[in-house]
Amino acid sequence: MGRLATDQKQLSALLSSVTEEAHKLFDNMSDENFYRRPGPDKWCAGECLDHLNITAGLYLNEIEKSVSKENNPPRTAADYKPRYILDKFIKMTGPNSKTKLKSPDVLVRKNLHEFKLPKRIVIDQFFSIQKKLQEFLKQSENISLSKTTISWPVSRFIKLQLGEAFLLNGVHALRHLQQAERAINSSLNK
């Protein structure tokens, strides 16, 4: 992954690319391709999207709380740049990473092997969440993306800059959309 998004415009473009990629993958997709796993221990496309819904849903709660505060620090020029450790983590969770990561239990449905949520509900929820992320990003245009923080949904003890939260959501979504595409292509080749 090249240079990370470091301003409002780049973050908005990243989130828009997530929505565009998802439309390409999931518009007109058959139920069979949505639910078929490429292997016994691999996620189907629907599981990838459901994981993104769970993850982004947890972030949305934190982002909404943060953006809604009355006393957020104002944005300044060159306001935001991911911190070193988060920069590395964001690159590890991004679409071009070869690093295998196990999703924390809180970010995965318990009975994943029995995944049968209705396709339309999972897809509609995904697009609704993406729309809300874009709305919150727009609401934060006068807020410091570095000094405004949220709690990381996996561990309340870790604080993310607001900009890091938007960036992490975008690159994580692209990673799992690529995984979903591999699952779809695998099912088409069977």
Secondary structure as a PSIPRED ss2 file (coil, helix, strand):
# PSIPRED VFORMAT (PSIPRED V4.0)

   1 M C   1.000  0.000  0.000
   2 G C   1.000  0.000  0.000
   3 R C   1.000  0.000  0.000
   4 L C   1.000  0.000  0.000
   5 A C   1.000  0.000  0.000
   6 T C   1.000  0.000  0.000
   7 D C   1.000  0.000  0.000
   8 Q H   0.000  1.000  0.000
   9 K H   0.000  1.000  0.000
  10 Q H   0.000  1.000  0.000
  11 L H   0.000  1.000  0.000
  12 S H   0.000  1.000  0.000
  13 A H   0.000  1.000  0.000
  14 L H   0.000  1.000  0.000
  15 L H   0.000  1.000  0.000
  16 S H   0.000  1.000  0.000
  17 S H   0.000  1.000  0.000
  18 V H   0.000  1.000  0.000
  19 T H   0.000  1.000  0.000
  20 E H   0.000  1.000  0.000
  21 E H   0.000  1.000  0.000
  22 A H   0.000  1.000  0.000
  23 H H   0.000  1.000  0.000
  24 K H   0.000  1.000  0.000
  25 L H   0.000  1.000  0.000
  26 F H   0.000  1.000  0.000
  27 D C   1.000  0.000  0.000
  28 N C   1.000  0.000  0.000
  29 M C   1.000  0.000  0.000
  30 S C   1.000  0.000  0.000
  31 D H   0.000  1.000  0.000
  32 E H   0.000  1.000  0.000
  33 N H   0.000  1.000  0.000
  34 F H   0.000  1.000  0.000
  35 Y H   0.000  1.000  0.000
  36 R C   1.000  0.000  0.000
  37 R C   1.000  0.000  0.000
  38 P C   1.000  0.000  0.000
  39 G C   1.000  0.000  0.000
  40 P C   1.000  0.000  0.000
  41 D C   1.000  0.000  0.000
  42 K C   1.000  0.000  0.000
  43 W C   1.000  0.000  0.000
  44 C C   1.000  0.000  0.000
  45 A H   0.000  1.000  0.000
  46 G H   0.000  1.000  0.000
  47 E H   0.000  1.000  0.000
  48 C H   0.000  1.000  0.000
  49 L H   0.000  1.000  0.000
  50 D H   0.000  1.000  0.000
  51 H H   0.000  1.000  0.000
  52 L H   0.000  1.000  0.000
  53 N H   0.000  1.000  0.000
  54 I H   0.000  1.000  0.000
  55 T H   0.000  1.000  0.000
  56 A H   0.000  1.000  0.000
  57 G H   0.000  1.000  0.000
  58 L H   0.000  1.000  0.000
  59 Y H   0.000  1.000  0.000
  60 L H   0.000  1.000  0.000
  61 N H   0.000  1.000  0.000
  62 E H   0.000  1.000  0.000
  63 I H   0.000  1.000  0.000
  64 E H   0.000  1.000  0.000
  65 K H   0.000  1.000  0.000
  66 S H   0.000  1.000  0.000
  67 V H   0.000  1.000  0.000
  68 S H   0.000  1.000  0.000
  69 K C   1.000  0.000  0.000
  70 E C   1.000  0.000  0.000
  71 N C   1.000  0.000  0.000
  72 N C   1.000  0.000  0.000
  73 P C   1.000  0.000  0.000
  74 P E   0.000  0.000  1.000
  75 R C   1.000  0.000  0.000
  76 T C   1.000  0.000  0.000
  77 A C   1.000  0.000  0.000
  78 A C   1.000  0.000  0.000
  79 D C   1.000  0.000  0.000
  80 Y C   1.000  0.000  0.000
  81 K C   1.000  0.000  0.000
  82 P C   1.000  0.000  0.000
  83 R C   1.000  0.000  0.000
  84 Y H   0.000  1.000  0.000
  85 I H   0.000  1.000  0.000
  86 L H   0.000  1.000  0.000
  87 D H   0.000  1.000  0.000
  88 K H   0.000  1.000  0.000
  89 F H   0.000  1.000  0.000
  90 I H   0.000  1.000  0.000
  91 K H   0.000  1.000  0.000
  92 M H   0.000  1.000  0.000
  93 T H   0.000  1.000  0.000
  94 G C   1.000  0.000  0.000
  95 P C   1.000  0.000  0.000
  96 N C   1.000  0.000  0.000
  97 S C   1.000  0.000  0.000
  98 K C   1.000  0.000  0.000
  99 T C   1.000  0.000  0.000
 100 K C   1.000  0.000  0.000
 101 L C   1.000  0.000  0.000
 102 K C   1.000  0.000  0.000
 103 S C   1.000  0.000  0.000
 104 P C   1.000  0.000  0.000
 105 D H   0.000  1.000  0.000
 106 V H   0.000  1.000  0.000
 107 L H   0.000  1.000  0.000
 108 V C   1.000  0.000  0.000
 109 R C   1.000  0.000  0.000
 110 K C   1.000  0.000  0.000
 111 N C   1.000  0.000  0.000
 112 L H   0.000  1.000  0.000
 113 H H   0.000  1.000  0.000
 114 E H   0.000  1.000  0.000
 115 F C   1.000  0.000  0.000
 116 K C   1.000  0.000  0.000
 117 L C   1.000  0.000  0.000
 118 P C   1.000  0.000  0.000
 119 K H   0.000  1.000  0.000
 120 R H   0.000  1.000  0.000
 121 I H   0.000  1.000  0.000
 122 V H   0.000  1.000  0.000
 123 I H   0.000  1.000  0.000
 124 D H   0.000  1.000  0.000
 125 Q H   0.000  1.000  0.000
 126 F H   0.000  1.000  0.000
 127 F H   0.000  1.000  0.000
 128 S H   0.000  1.000  0.000
 129 I H   0.000  1.000  0.000
 130 Q H   0.000  1.000  0.000
 131 K H   0.000  1.000  0.000
 132 K H   0.000  1.000  0.000
 133 L H   0.000  1.000  0.000
 134 Q H   0.000  1.000  0.000
 135 E H   0.000  1.000  0.000
 136 F H   0.000  1.000  0.000
 137 L H   0.000  1.000  0.000
 138 K H   0.000  1.000  0.000
 139 Q H   0.000  1.000  0.000
 140 S C   1.000  0.000  0.000
 141 E C   1.000  0.000  0.000
 142 N C   1.000  0.000  0.000
 143 I E   0.000  0.000  1.000
 144 S C   1.000  0.000  0.000
 145 L C   1.000  0.000  0.000
 146 S C   1.000  0.000  0.000
 147 K C   1.000  0.000  0.000
 148 T C   1.000  0.000  0.000
 149 T E   0.000  0.000  1.000
 150 I E   0.000  0.000  1.000
 151 S E   0.000  0.000  1.000
 152 W E   0.000  0.000  1.000
 153 P C   1.000  0.000  0.000
 154 V C   1.000  0.000  0.000
 155 S E   0.000  0.000  1.000
 156 R E   0.000  0.000  1.000
 157 F E   0.000  0.000  1.000
 158 I E   0.000  0.000  1.000
 159 K E   0.000  0.000  1.000
 160 L E   0.000  0.000  1.000
 161 Q E   0.000  0.000  1.000
 162 L H   0.000  1.000  0.000
 163 G H   0.000  1.000  0.000
 164 E H   0.000  1.000  0.000
 165 A H   0.000  1.000  0.000
 166 F H   0.000  1.000  0.000
 167 L H   0.000  1.000  0.000
 168 L H   0.000  1.000  0.000
 169 N H   0.000  1.000  0.000
 170 G H   0.000  1.000  0.000
 171 V H   0.000  1.000  0.000
 172 H H   0.000  1.000  0.000
 173 A H   0.000  1.000  0.000
 174 L H   0.000  1.000  0.000
 175 R H   0.000  1.000  0.000
 176 H H   0.000  1.000  0.000
 177 L H   0.000  1.000  0.000
 178 Q H   0.000  1.000  0.000
 179 Q H   0.000  1.000  0.000
 180 A H   0.000  1.000  0.000
 181 E H   0.000  1.000  0.000
 182 R H   0.000  1.000  0.000
 183 A H   0.000  1.000  0.000
 184 I H   0.000  1.000  0.000
 185 N H   0.000  1.000  0.000
 186 S H   0.000  1.000  0.000
 187 S H   0.000  1.000  0.000
 188 L H   0.000  1.000  0.000
 189 N C   1.000  0.000  0.000
 190 K C   1.000  0.000  0.000
